[in-house]
Amino acid sequence: MYSKDNVPFARLKDNVDGRSERDEVVESLKVEEVRLGPCSDKIKWREKNSNWIARFAVFALDPTMTPPPPKRQKRNEYRDEAKAQESGAIQMPRKRLYRQRAHANPFSDHHLSYPISPDHMDWSIHFPAYVDPDESKTNLAGFRKLLKDVEVADIGCGFGGLLVALAPVMPDTLMVGMEIRIQVLEYVTARIQALRSQRPPPEAPQESSSPDKSESQLQNQSSIQSSPSAAVSSASYQNISAIRSNTMKFLPNFFSRHQLSSIFICFPDPHFKARKHKARIVSTSLNAEYAYVLRPGGKLYTITDVEDLHLWMVSHFEGTADEVAGNGAAGVSELWERVDDEELDKDECVRIMRDETEEGKKVTRNGGQKFVAVWRRKEDPEWIP
């Protein structure tokens, strides 16, 4: 049963003496079993190593069987097959094949690509349906401009639940998710591509030289041509995309001053340890950057299931935390005002943030609490030039 000829594992390397790694493992199991002898220790050893014994015995008994590929190999093969699809409808990605660690160190030097300024960002590859038809309109880097600017940013977008839910609610608004984890971003990108393939943008109306056109038809066609984004706004999921970025370092590289109308920070990493609080996505310095890219009257939405983190974010936006005293917190607090609960109840974005995100659904299943706080950007005070 344990002879080398009956162990069909060609993937395992042979040692210098010609024995495979599996031969050595099987032999070690036999030696250990013989050494223990017919006693209670042998029974305990069998119970402890039952998974290993069963795993080796199955393939040793059936030479035609081959071991299943490792999980990482299966995930890579699945993604390679998805990328190779050139025709037909793109299938929705399976989340279990895009697993990654829940945390990423924002202070590490990740291999990120980012523009040197917002005027050097290539948004055309993210929103191809909104590219300006005038090819002469390019930015400083020579990339095609869009018909409108990106207005909504989902910081730490995760698996893209918020973006997908907001897309039909705000069809005329360009929204982008920002995520630092590679495999999570790949899942969101594949998800958006699949949704776009299922709902392609409508074709532009063809011109006709028929003299029987009525005056009203000509007026309608001219009005459509005068607003090129009208044909795009009804195209579902053409208005969302995702990019890999470290928001704590490069947020002003993507958005210009007062460009955004909404920022979402949904269920961020709580970083419970005190020495890790510096890695939290809400701080005095980061709040100043959020105020820079958010236009007056715009809103910043936060939600978490950790009450301690909720109180942390509230204190840093209000400038009342002892930890931020003397670090410009008072100046930052002049830029924000909290939205009252009555207004939150009427805000559709708050409902989507609570119920449609992956983390929001998870908290609901587990019976946890959700702490929401929304902040409105004030007008610039006099001391800001």
N, C-alpha and C positions, 0 to 999 in steps of 0.2 A: 504493500500500500504506500509506503513511504519511499520507494525506490526512485532514483533520479529520472528514469525513463517515464514514469507516470506523473511527473510534475511538469505540466505544459506551460511554463512561464518563461517565454523567450525574452521578455522585456527585462528580466533581472540579469545583471551582469555575472559572468563567471569569474571566479577567483583564479589565482595562479595555478592551483592544483586541479582546475577543471570543474570544481564544485560550484553550483550556483548559490546565491544568497538564500534562496528558499530552502535548498537542501540543508544549509546550516541551521536555519530556524527550525525546520521540522526535526532535525536530529537533536537540537537542544531541547525541544519539547519532550522527545522520547527519553533522553538521558535524565531529565528532571523527573519524569514520571517513574522511571525505574528506580531512581535514587530514593524517592520517597517510599516506595514499596506499598504493599496492601495494608494501608492504615488509614486512620481518619484524616491525617494530613494530606494524603493523596486525594481524598474526596474533596477536601477544602480547596486544594490546588486546582482540581478540575472545575469546580464551580467558579473560582476566581478567573480562570483563563478559558472559560467555555467559548467566548466569542472568538478568540484566536484559534482554538482547536477546530471549531466548526468552519472557520474561514479557510484554513489550510486543508482540512479533510475534504471539503467539497470539490476543490479544484484538483486534488490529488486523485480522487476516485474517477473523475470524468475528464479525460485528456482533451476532449473537444471544447471544453469551456475555457473562456478567457476572462480575466478579471475586468470589472467595470472600470471605465476611465475615471481619474480623479475629478473631483468637483470643479476645480479650477480649469481643467482641460475641457470639461463639458461646457462650461460657461464661455470659454474662448471660442470653441467650435460653434456654439450657437450664435455668438455675435458675428463671427466671420461669415456664417451663412446668411445672416440678416443683412450684412453689408453687401453681399454678393447679389442680392435680389435686384434685378434691373427692370423687371416688368411685373405687372400684376399688382394687386393691392398689398400693401405692407401690413404685416400682422402686428398686433399689439405686443409689445415686449413682455416677457415674464419676469416679474420682480425678483424671484428667487435666484435667477441667473445673473443678477447684478448686485450681489451682496458685497458690503464693505463695512469697515469699522464705523462705529457711530460717531467717532470724533476725529478731527484733523487739527493738528497744531497750527494755529494761524501765524505763529512766529517763525515757523520753519521756512526755508528758502525752497518753495515748491517751483517746479518748472512751469511757470505761468507766462503767457504772452498777453500783453496789455498795451494799449496805445499810449503815446507820450502825452496826448491831450485829447479831449473829446472831439476835436476837429480832425483827429487822425483815426478815429474809430470806423471800421468797416461794418456798418449795419446792414448793408445790402444782402449779405449772405444769410442773415438771420431773418429778414423780412423781405423776401424776393417779390412778393405781391405788392409791396408798397414802394418799390424803387421808382424814382422819378423817370418818366419816359424821355426827358431831355438829357441826352448823354453828355452834354456840355456842363451840366451841373455836378461838380465833384467837390470833395473836401480837400483839405491841405495835403492829404496822403494820396490823392488821385482816385479815391473810391466814389462810386455813385452815391448821390444823396437820396434820401427818402422823401416821400410826399409829406410826412409829418415826423415829429421827433418822438422818441420813446418817453413816456410819461409815468409809467408805473414800474417800480423795482421791488421784487420779492427777494429779500436778502436771506440767504440760506433756504433756497426753495425746496430742498429735499427731493421728493419724488414727483413734484410738479402738480400736486392736487389743487393748490390754490390757483395756479395759472389756468389750468384746464377748466376750473369752475368759473373763473372770472371772464374767460374769453367770450362766451356768448352774452354775458351780462353787460360787458363793455366792448362791443364789437368794433368801435371806431377808435379805440385807444391801444397803442402799442405798449406791450408789457414784456419785461424780461426778468428771468430768474437768475440769480447769482449763487453759484454753488462751488465749493472748494474741493469736494470729493469727486474723484475722476469717474468711478463706476456709477455713482448716483447721477452725475451729469449725463453720462452715456444713456442711462435709462430714460431720463427726461427727454433728451433729444430724440431717441427712438420713438418714444410715446407721441411726441408732437408730430414727427414725420408720419407716423401711422394715422393719426387723426386728420392730418392734412390730405393724405392720399385718399381717405374715405370721403372727404368733403372738398374736392378741388375747387379753386376759385372760378367764378363764372367767366365765360368768354366775353371778350369785348364785342359790342354790336358791330356787324359788318355794314360797310357803306353800300348804298345802292344808288344807281344813276337813274332810277325810274322817275319819269316826270309826273307820275300820279301821286307823289307824296303830298300829303296835306300840310298846311302851314303849321298845325299843332304838332305833327310828327317831327317836323324840322326843328321846332322850338325845343321839343323834348330831347332830341339828339344833341342839340347844341348845349343844352343845360348839362347833360351827362358828360360831354367832352370838356366842359368848363370846370368840372369837379372830378378829376381822375380817380379820386379815392372812393367815389360813390360805388363803383363797380366792385371794389375790394372789400368794403365794409361788411357786406353780407357773407363773405367767405369765412366760414368758421375756422378758428384756430390758425389763421394766417397772421394774427396779430400778437402771437406769443412766441417766445423763444427763450433759450437759456444759454448762459456762458459760464465758463470756469473762471473764477476770480476770487481773490482774497480781499473782501470788502474792507477789512480793517486797514489795509495798506493802499489800495488802488481805487477807491470809490470816486475821487475827483478826476481820475484819468478817463472815466467813462461818461460822466455827466457834467454838463456845464452848470453855471450858477442859475438857480431857479428853474431848472429844466423839468424836474419831476413834479407831479401833482399828488402822488401817493407813494408811500413806502410801507412795506409789510415786513414785520419781524415776527415770525410765527414759531413758537416753541423752540427758542434758541437753546444752545447748550448751557445748562445752569452753572457748570464749573463750581461745584459745591465747596471745594477746599479754598481756604482764604488766600493761599499763595497762587491760586489759579484765577482769582477774580479779575486780574488784569486782562485775561483772555475773553471776558464777557463782551458781547457784541454791543452792549449799551454802556457808555462811559461819558465823562465830561468832554473829552476830546472828540470822540466819535459823534456825540450829539451835535457838536459844532459843525462837523462835516455834513451830517444829515440836514441841518438847517441851511447849509450852503447850497446843496443841490435841490432842496425842496422850495418851491415857490411860496410866497405869502398866501395864506388861505389853504394850502395843501395840508394833508393829514398823514401822520405816521401812526400805523396800527401795530400794537403789540399784544401778544397773547402767550400765556404759559400755564402749565399745570403745577408750577413750583411757586408757592406763595412767597418764599424768601426772595426769589429772583424777581417776582412782580414788585415787591416793595423796594428792591434795589433799583429797578428801572424807574419807578415813580419818584423816588428820592433824587435820582440823578437828573431827571427832566425838570423837577421842581427846584433843584439846587438846595435841598434841605438836608442832605446826608452829611454826617460828620466827616466821612471819609473824603469828601470832595471839597471841604472847606479850604479856601485859599488857592484853589486850582482853577479859578475862572468859572466856577459853577454859577455864581450869581449872574454873570454876564450871559451865560448860556440860557439860564432860566427866563431871561427877558425875551427870548425868541419863541417860547412855547407856552401854550395854554391848553389845559386839559378839556376834552369834550365831555359834556355832562351825559348822564345815563339816558336821559330822555331822547337825546339826539342819537345815541348809539342804538336804541331800540328801533329806530327808523332807518338805520344804515344797512343796506343789503350786504355790503362788504363785510360787516361784522358777523352777520349770520353765516356767510360763506366761510369766513375764517374760523368760526367755531365748529361748523358741522361738515365741511367738505374736504378739509385737509386730512392727510393720512394720520397725522398725530392727533388731530381733533377727534377723529373716529375712534382711534385707539383709546384715548382718555375716556370717551363715552362708554366704550365696551367695559372698561375697567372700573367704571363708576367714580372717576376722579373729578376734581374741580378744575375749572378754567377761569383764569384771571385775565381780564381784558382791560386795556388802557389805551386810549386814542388821544393823540396830541395834535393840535392845530398850529401851524406855523404862523406866527405873528408878523406884522409888518416890521421891516428893518428899523431898529431904533436910530436915533440921530447920530450916535457915535459910530455907526457902521457907514463907511463911505459909499 
